[in-house]
Amino acid sequence: STCLELAKCLVDAKVKVICNDIKIANELGGFPHVESYIIGGLIRPGYFSVGESLALEMINAFAVERAFISCDALSIETGITNATMFEVGVKTRIIQRSREVILMADHSKFDTVEPHAVATLSCITTILSDSALPSAIARRYQQAGCRLIMSDPSSGAR
């Protein structure tokens, strides 16, 4: 849902987007200035995301300037983790192919761990989070070397 909300903000943007989610591709398909590519592969039932080896092969065809990814969990010790293996390969590969990686994680994802490792925090350029993230937690991540940007709900921006 985080990445879908980001996609909705691209309505007037002139950008190229690579995604592995059918709902996001559908949203972007209605935006005239967005050139969108959907990664092919196996569809995860009920989630509409695409993964597995075909997706990894297709990602190799791209050199990515800036990747926006989400996660199920994030901790200083274990980095980015996911609840299932399904999207781990896609996220790992897109991180490897990107010059800049921006992780979108709301406050509930911090200091939690899921069983499947995606990447260490050193692979992430910036973390975007919501203003509900406690300042003590934000400080710890900044002290660990993370660039952290928190949303400002008073700005009215999505």
N, C-alpha and C positions, 0 to 999 in steps of 0.2 A: 504493500500500500504506500510506502514511503516513496519508492521510485515512480509509481503511478502519479502521485501528487506532483512530483518534480516534472514529469512529462506534461502534465496539464499546463504548467507555467510556460511551456515552449511555444504556445500558440502563435506568437508573432516572431519567433526567433528564426534566423537563417542559419541552421546548423545541420550537421550530419550526425545521426544517432544510430548506434548499434545496440540492440537489446535482445534479451532472451526471454521475453514475456509477451504472450499473445495479447493480453489486455493493453499493455503499453503500446505495442505495435498498432493495435486498432485505434487507440487514442491519437497517436502520431499520424496515422494515415489520413486524418481529417485536417491536418495542418499544411497549408500550401507551400510554406517555405522550408519545411523540415524534410530532409532527405533521410529516410529511415530504412535500416536493414534489420531483419529479424534473423537471429542465429537459428539454424535448423538443427533438428535432433529429436530426441524422445520428449514428449510432453508429459509433465508431472500432473497426473489426474487431480482435479480439484483446485490446483494452484495456477495452472496456465503458464508455468515457466518451462523452459526448454533446457535440456542438459544432455549428458552422456558424450560419447566420443565424437559423433558427427559435429556437435556444437564446438568442441575443442578444435577440430580441424578447421572449421570455418573462421574461428577467431584468429587463427594464425595468418589469415589473409589480410588482416588489418594492422596498421600502426596507429595506435590510439593516443591522441593528445591528452584527453582528460576523461577519466572514468569516474562515474558516480555509482557507488555500490551501497548495498544495505547489508545488515547482518542480523543474526538471531541473538548474538551475545558478544560482549567485548570486555576484556580484562587486561590489565597491565602485564600480568604474568603469562597468560596464554594467548593473548592477541584476539583476533577475530575468529569466532567459532560459529558453527551452524548445527541445528538440531538433526538434520539429515545429510547424507552424503550427496544427494542429488545435484545440488548447485555448487558444491565445493570446487569441482574441477573447472567449471565455467568462471567462477569468481577468481580462482587462483590464476587461471590463464589470462584473464583480462587484466589483472594486476600486473602480470609479467609483461604484457604488451603495451602498457600505458606509461606515459611520461609523468603524469600526475594522477594520484588516486585520492578521491574524496569519499570518505565513509559517512553515510547518513545514518545516525543512530539516535533514537530518542532516549531520554533519561533512564527508561526501564531496561535498556540493554547493557548499561554500564555495570561493571563488577559482577557480571554473570558469565557462566561458562556452559557451553554445550559440548557434546562429545566429539564433534568433527572439526578439525583445525582447517582454517582457510589461509591465514597469513599472520605474521607478527605485526606489531604496531609500527615497526620501522619501515614497513612497506607502504604505509599510509602517509600521504602528504598533509591532509587536513581532515579533521572530524567536524561535521556539522551536527549540532544537537539542539534540543529545545531548551527554553529558559527554565524548565522545571528541574534541570540537572543541579543538584546541590553544589554550592560553591566549593565545598571541601573536596568533593569528588573531582570537579573540574580542575582544581588546583593540583591534585595528585597526578592527573593525566598530563597537565602542562609541565609539571616538574619531571615527568618521565620523558619529556621531549615531544609531546604531541602538540600540534597546532590545533587549537579548539576554537570554533566559532559557534556561538549560541544565538538562536533566533531571538528577535525582539518582538514580542506580540503587540506592542504598542505601535509598531510601524505599519501594521495593516497588510504587510506583504505576506504572500503565501509561501 
